[in-house]
């Protein structure tokens, strides 16, 4: 622990323990407890390192007038100290356990009425119950009864915490050893209500093989008693008990699991047969957790209860139960088939497609029809049916009620009904049809189901039907933006898995072309954005076949390729909405990537032809650079840099054969991007600088090349995979001579300026990225003397200089260099140069290697990789804040009291 913290902590304890002490912000206490918890986990003994804490605990727990938040904090701290057997013995010797954790004492004094004290009592005990000694005290003091009483606390937070604590106690009981805690059989002590102070040694009277089963029985009896509600107002209580049971059954081992099941099985059966709809979900969780236990007798009974829940009750409850079973992924053919039938029944009734054949009783069908006539329950059940339809289609043939193609047909039929097509509705279900017509929620669920069904191999032959319907949905003037977006997404999914598009007629392609053209000019920006995204996604789908001979990307196969998409996307670059402009830039990158990759393998003359015919390069690049320098929205500026990253990644690895327009643009992007106000734009710009470093030092033995990534760390989806390079063996002097040349090129391109400006940036991600790249550059061009093979190596690289301005970011770099005393100017005397480090003046010509070696990059990297709050949110800062805030709170009229702000989460 920090020495300063040790010296300040006693004063903090005195302040918090003072009568009527109170903090304006309780979160500072939570942060203090977090710090103590972290110390304990690191192996620090709080009672030995911070003896003032024991004095603090003793003082506070005997003062019932203390603020409830401080009392709660003290109980949690006491639990933390007592979490080890040594700490627990110290607490016994200090005689603080009884006053601290005696709820009757707090009830009589009054603080128990505050929920935060009850939370502190629960969490304090839960932290302390890590060993058998603490369990002994808890049981012998009769606190099980208090814990059970807190299960129904008026505060939901207290009740939830008590719920978790009860599970903790039960699981701790199953882990207790079978012999006495000291390994010797002891006499039994029946005084379960004794004061904690009377229980001098845990091993004296406690025998876990007797007491732990008694605890299990007591808790099980309680669960059994409260499981079945006696009136409707107690349903929430039953829900809580069921959640606790599900948690216990999932974590408990035999024999505890079997004991619990045997105790509550009758109550569970009573709940199942009572048909409480609100309890369907929690009941299914318990039954499924019980069936996963592997116990034979309980499993047989739970299987009967599961069958009952999937066959009897209200339709809405049946559908929710079936969805819960399917979601858990149990490999149970009988119940899978039963669940699939229940879930497809609403879709079967609405569409009239006989998805289930004759496998459903007339009574169940009639009951479902009546339920579907109510709009709320109708939409709920239809959406559940649609959500689970793709998973049902992927089941084994003996588990699913019908073929996947029929399920897909039903989903398409429902989509038409949502659009108002009465020809697809089931006869006699006009009330149900009225509920679905125009329902955006059902329509979106159906489109999600349609997207998911594309992964089913057996339905790919239905591309024509799906394509036709989705195109109609996109053309529907009544479709809202969310529905249109999901229609586009579904279309991309289907086109992505069905690479053979030869079944699509020219008429269908023309329809899609007209729809895209129309939606690109929609009044709603969300629709324009979805349309532009769709165009980009199509361009990214490669290897599609439209005939026996022709293979192309999906954009060319369906929309005619760049002759249609490029002008559309160019127009979108002028869109007034920044989201649309951003999507257009990303879509252009996907659209033009094939031409970039083609240009990477061509000669200089061929490159010019490709870019003059396939890409209206200058016009697009000019517009992109305008967006980067002038757009007011960072959301639109970010993809501009990513566009050039993708282009550069796909271009030729040889600078001499690279597109001249690209070479010219990269310098502009580096300059503008590094000066952007948006930190993500600056990080993207550093990604581009990294690519330049990789390209420049390709094959150099000291350079550690990193992967080409996006700002999220993922490979660029449309970046070409470079061919492996083979560097010929050359003389070390030739290598270093070439190194000087490429280093000069980097300086001229502005890469070094970008990295240094990033290092001085106030945004931590920018500084961190720049620092790592500068270290990589330093290790490449400025080797240590022990690594140098030739004495002339260091002088050669030191000869490369760069101009360091006297303004902006360069002032911070000058300050860094000046602080370390390593700056030497070539344009003035040594003393004059040092004076110019921190003042305005002419640009300085500085050696690259000298600067890189003098910036203290390794130390700076260590600081940047730490948490952003490692200085101002340190434990010492927290302790000082508590002292200051407490002083300000006790002197509210002081000027200091008006200014202090406490650190909080």
N, C-alpha and C positions, 0 to 999 in steps of 0.2 A: 504494500500500500504506500502511496505517496506520502513523504514525510510531512509536507505541508498540510495534507488532509488530516493526518493523525493529530497535528497540533490544533487544527481548527475544529475538529469534530466535538471535543468536550464542550466548547462554547455553544455549538449548535444544540447539543443535548440539554445544556442548561436553559437555553432559550425555549426549547420545545417543552421542557418539563416545568417551566415556570407557571404559577397559577394564572388562570385565565389566558394562557397563551393560545394564539390562533393565527393561522396563515390565511392571506386573502386568496390563495390558490392551492388547493389540496393536491394538485398534480405534482408539486415539488416533493411531497412526501412519497408519492408513488415512485418518482424517479430516484429518490434516496433509497427506497426499498429495493429497486432494481439494481442499484449499485451494490448494496449489501449482498443481494442474491448472486450477482456475478462474482463477487469476492469469494463467497462460500463455494461456488462451483469450481473456482480456480484453486481451492484447497486452503484458503485462508480461514483460520479459526477466529471468529468474531470476538469471542469472550477473552481470548488471549491477546489479540492485536488491538482490540478496542475495549478495554475494561470499562470505559465510561458508559458503554451501552447497557451493561448490567445495572449500573447505578441509575441510569435513565429509566430502565424498565421498572426497577423497584420503586422509584419515586412516582412514576405516572400511575401504575396500577393501583396504588394505595390512595390516589386522589380521585375520587368519583366525580369531582366537579370539573375535571379536565374536559377540553373540547372533544366531542365524539370522534372527529376525524383524527385527532392525535391519539386518542385511545385505540381506535381501530388500527392505526399504524403501529402502535406499540404491541398489540396482540399479534399482528402479522410478524413483527420483528422477533417477538418471543418465540413464535413457532419456528422461525428461521434459525435462531440460536439453538433451540431444542431438537433440531432435525438430526443431529448427531448424538450418539449415546453419551459422549463426554459433555457436550453442551447441555443435554438434558439433566445430567447429574448436577451440573453447576446450578441450573435453575432450581432444582430440588433443594440444594444447600442454601440458596438465597431465599427460599420460602416465598417464591413469587407465583408459582403455578396456581395455587388456590385462589388468591385475589384476582389473578389475571383471567382465569377461565371458569370461574364460578358464575353461571348465568343468573342464579338466584340473587346473588349480591348485586349484580348490575341492574336487575329488575327492580329491586327494592330502592336502589339509589336513583333510578330514572333514566340513565343513558341507554339502557337496552331498547327503549322506544325508538331510538334512531337506527334506521336500517344499516348505516355504515358500520355501527358497532357490531351488529349481528353478522355482517359480512366479514368483519375482522376476526370475530370468534371462529367462524367456519374456516376461513382461509388460514388462520393461524394454526388450528388443529390439523388441517389437511397437510400443511407444510411439515408439521412436527411428526405426523404419523408415518415415519419412514423406518421405524425399528420397533421391535416387540415391547421395549420398555414403555414407549409412548402409548402403544396400543393397550397395554395393561392398565395404565392410568385412566385412559379414556373409558374403557369398559367398566372398571371397578368403581369409578366415580359416578356411574349411572348416566353418562352423557349420551348414550344411544337413544334414550327416551327423548332428550332435548333435541337431538338431531332429527328424529322422526317427527317431532312437533314442528320443526322448521320447514319440513316438506310442504306444509300448507300455509306458509307465511304470506302475509298480505302483500309483501313486496315480491314481485316476480324475480328480481335479481337475487334476493335472499333465497327464495325457494329453489331457483335454478342452481345456485351454489351449494345448497344443502343436498340437492339431488346428486350432484357430482361427488360430494363428500361421502354420501351414503355408498355409492358405488366403490369409492376408494377404500372405505372401511371393509366392505365385503371382500374385495379382491385382496386386501392385506391379510384378512383372516385365512384365506385359502393358502397364503404363502407362509403362515406362521409355522414354526417347527412343532413336532409332535410331542417333544419332551418339555419340561419346565424350562424357563428362560435361562436358568443357570445350569441346565443339564441334569438337575436332580429333582426327583419327585417331591412335591411339597404338599402341605395340608391345604385343604380348600378353605376359602374365606368367603362367606356369603354376604358380607356387608357391602353390597354393590352401591350403596348410597353414601359411603364414607367420604369425608373430606379428603382432598388430594394431599394435604399436609400430613394426614395420618398414614399415608402409604409411603413408608420410608424407602423401601427397596422393591423394585418390580418383581424380583424373583421370589420374594418372601411368601407370597400367597397365590401367585398366579400360575395356572397350568393351562397352556394354550389348547391342549387336546380336549379340555373340558369347556373352557370359556368361549373359544372361537365357534364351536358348533352351536353354543347357546346364543351367540350373537347372530349367527346365520338364521337360526330358528326365529328369533325375535323379529329380525328384519323381514324375513319371509312371511311371517304371520301378519305383519303390518302391511306389506304389499298386497297380500291376499285380501285383507280387510278393506283396503281403500280402492282396490282395482275396479270393483263394480259400483258404479254411482247409484246412490239411493234416490237422487233427484237430478233433474236436468242441470241445475247449477253446479253440480259436481263433475260434469264432464271434463272440464279443464284439468281437474285433479287426476282423473283416469288417464288423460292424455300424458300427463307428466310421469305417472307411474309406468305406463307402457313404454315411454321413451327410456326410462331408467332400466326397465327389464331388457329391452333390446340391447342397450349398452352392456349390461351385465352378461347376457347370454353370448354376446359376441366376444367377450374377453375372458369369461370364466372358464376354468378347466374342471374336468371331473375330479371329485364328486360334487363340487359346489353347483355346477350347472344342472346336474340331475336333481339335486335337492330343491333348487329353485323351481324347476319345471314341475316337479311333483307337487310342490306347495301351491302353485298358482294355476295348475292345469284346469281345475274345476272352474275357477273364476274366469279364465280365458274362454272356456267353452260357453259360460253364461253370457259373456260379452258378445261373442260371435253370434249366438242365437238371438240375442236381443236386437241386433240390427241397428246399432248406433252409427249412422252415416259419418258423423264427425270423427269416429274412431277407426275408420277403415284403414287409413294409412298407417297409424301407429300399430294397429293390430297385425297388419301384414308384416311390418318390420319385426315384430316379436315372433310371429309364427315362422317366418323365413330364417330368422337368426337361430331359432330353436331347431329347425330342420337341418341347419348346417352343422349342428353339434356332433352328429354321428351317433347319438345314443339311440338304441333300438326302440325301447318302449316309448319314450317321449316322442320319437320321430314318427312312430305309427299314429299316435294320437294327434300330433300336429298335422300330419298328412290328411287326416279326416277333417280337421278344422279348415285346412286350406281348401279342400274339395268343397266344403260347405260354403266358404266365402266366394268361391268362383261359380257357384251354381244357384245360390239362394240369396234373396234380398232385393233391394231396389236396383233398378238398372244402372243408375249413376254409381252406386256403391260397387256393383259388379265390375263395371268398366274400370274404376279406379283400382280395385283389387287386382284385376288382370294386368293392368299397366305396371303395378308395383312388382308383380311376379316376373313379368317379362324383363323389367329393368334390372332385376337382380341376376339374370343370366343363369338360372338353375338348369342343370341338364336332367330334366324330368319330362320325358316324352308325353306322359298322360296329362300332366298339368299344363305343359306348353300348348298342347292341342286345345285344351279347355280354355286357356287364356286367349289364344288366337281367335277362337270362335266368338268369345265374348267381345273382344275388341273390334272385330270386323262386323259385328251385328248392326251397329248404327249405320255403317257405310252400305251394308247389304240392304237395309230397309229403305234408305234414302234413294239409292240408285236403282233398286229393283233388279240387280244383276245376279241374284242367287249365288252369292259368294260362299254361303254355308250349306247349300243343298237342303237336305231334310234333317240336318243334325241339331236343329234348335226346336224346342217345344213351342207350341202355339201360345201358351200362356206367357212365356218369357218374351216372345216376339210382340204380343199385344201390349204387354207392360212397357216394353221399350218404345213402341209407337206412341203411347200416351205420354211418355216422358219427353219424347222428341218434339211434341207439340208445344212445350214450354220453351221459349226462345233461349233463356239462359242455360238451362240444362242441355238443350239441343246443341248449342254451339260448343259447350264444354265437352260433351261426349263425342261429337264429330271431330273436334280437334285432337282429342286423345286417340281416337281411331286412326286418324291420318298420321299422327306423330309416330305411331307404332307400326303402321302398315309396312314400311320398308324392312323393318326387322322381321316381321312375319313372313315377308316374301323370301327372306334368306334362310328360313327354317328348313329343316329336313322335310322331304315330301310327306312323310307319315305324320308330321306335326302340324302342317299348315292345311287349312280347310280347302284351299283352291290353288290353282296355278298362279305364279307371279304375274303373268300377262293379264289375268282377270283382275288382279288387285290394281295394276296400273290403269286398266280400262276404267275401273271404278273411280280412281282419283281424277282422271281426265273428265269423266262424267260429272263428278261433283264440281269441278272447276267451271264447266259449262253452266251448271245450275247457279253457281255464284254470279255468273254474268247475266243470268235471266233467261237461259235456254230451258223452256218448259218441256221440250221433247225428250229430255234425258231423265226426267224425274219419275219416280215410281208411282203407278196409278194409285189413287186414294190417299196420297200423302201431300196434298196441296198445302196443308197448314205447315208441314215441315219445310216444304219448298219455300214458303213465304219467309220462314225464319232464316234461311240460308241465302236467299237472293240479296246480292249487294253487300254481304257480310265480308268485310275486309279481313277479319281475323281468320275465318275459315278459308278464305282464298289464299292467304299467306301460308297457312299450315299446309294446304294442298300443294302449293308450289314448293315448299320445303320437302314434302314427301316425294314430289316428282323429281327433285334434284337427287335425293338419297336413293331413289329407285334406279337411277342410272348405273349404280354399282352392281346391280343384279344382272348377271350374264344372260339370263333367260329372256330379258325384255329388251335387249339392245336392238332386236329386229323391228321394234315398234318406233324407231326414230321418226319415220314419216308422220305418224299420228301425233307424236309429241311436238315435232317441229311445227306442224300445221296449227295445233292449238295454241302454242306459245306465241306464234306470230299473230294470231287473231287477238290474243290477250294484249299484246303490245300495241295493236292497232285500235283497241277499244278506247274510245274517247272518255269513257267513265272510269277507267282504271286509275287508281291513285298512285302517287310516286313510289310508295313502298311496294305495291304489287308489281309495278313495272320493273323495279330493281330486282325483285325476286324472279320475275320472268326472264330477265336477262341472265341472271345467275344460273337458272335452271337450263337455259339454252346452252350456255357455255359448258356446263357439266355434261350434257348429252353429246354435244359436238366433240368434247374432249375424249369421251370413251368410244364413240362411234366414228372411227377415222375414215371409214368408207362412206362418202357422201354421194355416191353415184345414184342412190335411189331418189334423191331430191330433184325435182323437176326445175326447169328454168323459171317456170311460173312462181314456184315457191321462193326461189332465190330473189326474183324481182320483187315479190311481196315484202321480203325482209329488207331489201334495199330501200324500198319506199318508206317502210316503217322507221328505219334508222334515220333516214333523211328528215322525216317529219319530226321525230322525237328530238333530234339534235337542235331543232329550233323551237322547242316547247317553251311556253311562258314560265314554267316552273324550273328553277335552277336544279332541283334535285333530279328531275327527269333528264335534263341535259347532261348532268354529271354521270348518271347511270349509263346513258347512251355512249358517252365518250369512253368510260371505263370498259364497256362491252366491246367497243372497237379495238381497244388495246388488248383485251384478253383474247379476242379472236386472232389477232396478229401473233400472239404468243403461242398459239396451238399449231405446232409444226406437223408435217408428215401426213396431211390429209389427201385422200384420193378421190378425185371426181370422175375419173374414167380409168380404163385399163392401163393407160400410159401415163397420165398426168398425176403428179404428186406435188402438192403445194401446201402453204399454210391455210388455216381456216378463213382468214380474212380474204385471201385471194379467191378461195373456192366459193365463198358466199357473197362477198361484197365487191368483187372485181379487183381487189388489191389496192395498191397505192394510188391509182388514178382516181379512186373514189375517197379513200380514207384520208390521204394526206391533205387534200384541200379542206375536208371537213374538220380535221384536227387543227389545221392552220387557223381556220375561222374561230375555233374554240379558244385559241390562245388570246383572242381579243375579248373573251366573255367577261362581263362585269363581275361575275362571281368568282372569287379566288379558288374555291374548291374545283370548279369546272376548269379553270386554267391549269391547276395542278394536275388534274386527271388527264388533261390534254397533253401535257408535257410527258407524263409517264407513258401514255398511249403512243405518242410519237416515237419514244425510245423503242417500244416493242415493234412498232411498224417498220422503223428504219433499220433495225438490227440486222436483218438479212443482207441489206446493201452494205452495211459497215463490214460485216464478216466477209462478204464477197470482195470488197475493196482491200481487205487485209492481205489478200493473196495475189493482187494484181500489180502490174508495173505502174510507174508514175503516170504514164499516158492513159493507161486503162482506168486508173483511179479517177482521173479527171472526167473521163467519159461516164463512169458509173455515177459520180456525184452530180454531174450536169444533167443527166437524163432521169435518174431514179429519184434524186433528192433535190428539191429546190433549196440547196444548202444555205446560201448567203441570206436569203430572206428569213428562213427559220432561225438561223443562228443569231441574226441581228435582233429578232424579236425576243429570243430567249435571253440575250444579254441585256436587253431593255428591261425585261421582267426582273432579272437579277439585281439591276442597279436602281430601278425606279418603282417596282411594285411595292405597295404599302403593306401587303400581307406576306408574312413569313411562310405561310402555308404554300404559297405559290412559288416562292424563291427556292425552297428546299429541293424540289424535284429538278430544278434547272441544273444544279451542280451534279445531281445523280444522273441526269441525262448525259452530261459530258463524261462522267465516270464510265458509264456504260459504253459510250462511243469510243473512248480511249482504250477501254478493256478489249473491245472487239477489233481495234485497229491493228495495223502491222506493228510488229515489235521493232522494226527498223525505222528510226527517225527519218531517214532519207526517203523512204517510200510511203510515209504516212501522209494522209490528206493535208494539204497546206492549210485549208480552212480550219481543220482541227487544231493544228499546231498553233496557229494564230489565236484561236479562241481560248485555248487552255491558259495562256498567260493572262488574258482578260478575266477569265473565271477565277483564277487564283487571286488576282488583285482585288476584284470586287467581292468575292466570297469571303475573303479573310477580314474585310472591313465591315461585314454585315453586322447588324444588331442582334440577329437571331442566332443563338448558340448552336442550333442544329445545322444551320447553313455553314457555320464556321467548322463544325466537325466534318460535314460532308466535304468541305474544301480541303481539309487535312487528309481525308480519304483520297482525294484526287492527287494531292501532293505525295502521298505514299505510293500511289501507282507510278508517278513519275520517278520516284526513288527506285522502285523495283525495276522499272524499265531501264533507267540509266545505269544502275549497277548490276544489271543482269549478268550472271556468271562470275562476278568478282568473289574471290574465295573468302573475304572477310565480311561480306554483306549477308545479313540474316533476313531473307525475304519473307514477308508475311503474306497470308492469303488475301486475294482481292475480295473485299467485303463491303457491305452497305453499312450505314451508320447503326444498324441494328445487329451487326455481326454476321449477317447471312450473305452467302455468295450472290453476286448480281445475277438475276434470272436470265438476262439476255446478254451476258458477257461471254465472249468466245473463250474457249479453253486453249491457252497457248500451247504450242508444241514444245516438247522438251528441247532445251538449248544445250549445245555441246561447245564448251569453251576450249579452244586450242591452247596447248601448253606454250607459255611465252616466258621470256626472261623477266625476273622481278622488276628490273628497271623499266622495261617496256610497260608492265602492268601499272606501275606507279605513275609513269608518264601519262598513260591513258587516264588514270585516276584524276590527275590534275586537270585534264581536258574536260572530263565530264563534270567535275566539281565546278569549273568555271561556267559550264552550260547551265547547271542548276542555279547558280547565282544570277545569271542573266535572265533565266525564266522567272525568277522571283520566288522560287521554292524556299530558299533560305529565309527570305523575308516573311513568308507565310508561316513557317515554323516558329520563328522568333516572335512574331506578333501573337501567335497562339500561345506561346509560353507565358507571355505577359498578360494574357487575357484573364478577366475576372471570373469567367465561367469555368468551374472546375473540370468538366468533361473536355473542354477545349484545351486547357492547360495540360491535362494528363496525356491526351493524345499527342500533343505537340512535343511534350517532354520525351515521350517514348521514341518518337521519330528522330528527335535530335540526338538521343543517345545512340540510336542505330546508325545515324550518319556519322557521329563522332567516332564510334568504334570502327567504322569503315575507313574514314579518311585520316583519322588521327590515332594510329596505333600506338600502344605503349612501346617504350624504347626496348623493352625485353622481347617484344614480339617482332620488332623490325629486323628484317634480314639484311638490310643495307643501310649504312649510316646516312646515305643521301635521301632516304625515304621521307623523314620528317621535314627537312628543308624544302623538299619539292612540294609537299602539300601546304606547307606554311606560306608558300608564295602566292596562294590564291587569296585575294582580298575581296571585301564587299563594303559597300557604303552604308554606314549606320546613320540615319537622319537624326535631327535634333528635336523632333516633335513626335507626338502620338505615342504609340507603343514602344518606339525606340528609346524614349526617355526612361522607361522602366528597365529595359535591357541595359542601358548605360549605367543605371543605378546598381543593377545586379553585378555588372562587371567591375564597377568602381568599388563596391563594398569588399570584393575579394582581392582588390589591389593588383589585378592582372592585366588591366587595359593599357596597351601601348599604342599610341597614335603614330601613324606614318606621316601625317601632314603637319605636325607641330612637335615641339619639344615634349619631353616626358611630363614635366610639371604642368604645362599648358593643357596637355591632353587630360590629365586628371581633373583639372579645374573644369574642363568642358563636359565631364561625365554627367554632371547633374544640373547643368545650366543650358540655356538656349545658345545655339551657336551653329557653325557650319557642320555639314555631314563629315563623319570621320571614316577614314578608310582603315579597316581592321582585318587582320588575318582570320580566316574562317576557323582554322584549327585552334588558334589562340583563344578565340571567343568560345568555341565549343568546349574547350578544356577548362575555361575559367568561369563558366556559368554555374558550377555546382549542380549539374543535372541529376546526379545520383541522389544527392540529399533532397533536391526539390521533388524528385519522383517519390521518395519515401513520404514526404509530407502530402503530396497530392493523392497518393493511394490511401491515405487515412480517411476516416469519416469526415464529412464536411463540418461536423460540429465538435471535432476533437479538441478544439481550443476553447471556444466560447461555451460549450455545453459539457465541460469536463466536470468530474466530481468536485474539484476545488471550487469551480465557478458556481456549482449548485449549492454547496455549503455556504459560500459567501452570499448568494442570493437569498437563502433562507434567513441568514442573519440580518441582512439589509431589509428584507420584506417584513420581518418580525418587528424590527425597530420602527419602520415606517407605519406599521399597523397600530403600534402602541402610541405613536405620536402623529395622529392623523392631521394635525394642523401644521406640521412642519413642511417646508418646501420639499425636503427629500421624500416625504411620504407621497407627494403628488406625482413624483417622477419615476419611482421605482417600478420596474416590470419584472415579474418572476418568470424564469424559464419554464416553459410548459411543453407538453407533447404536441 
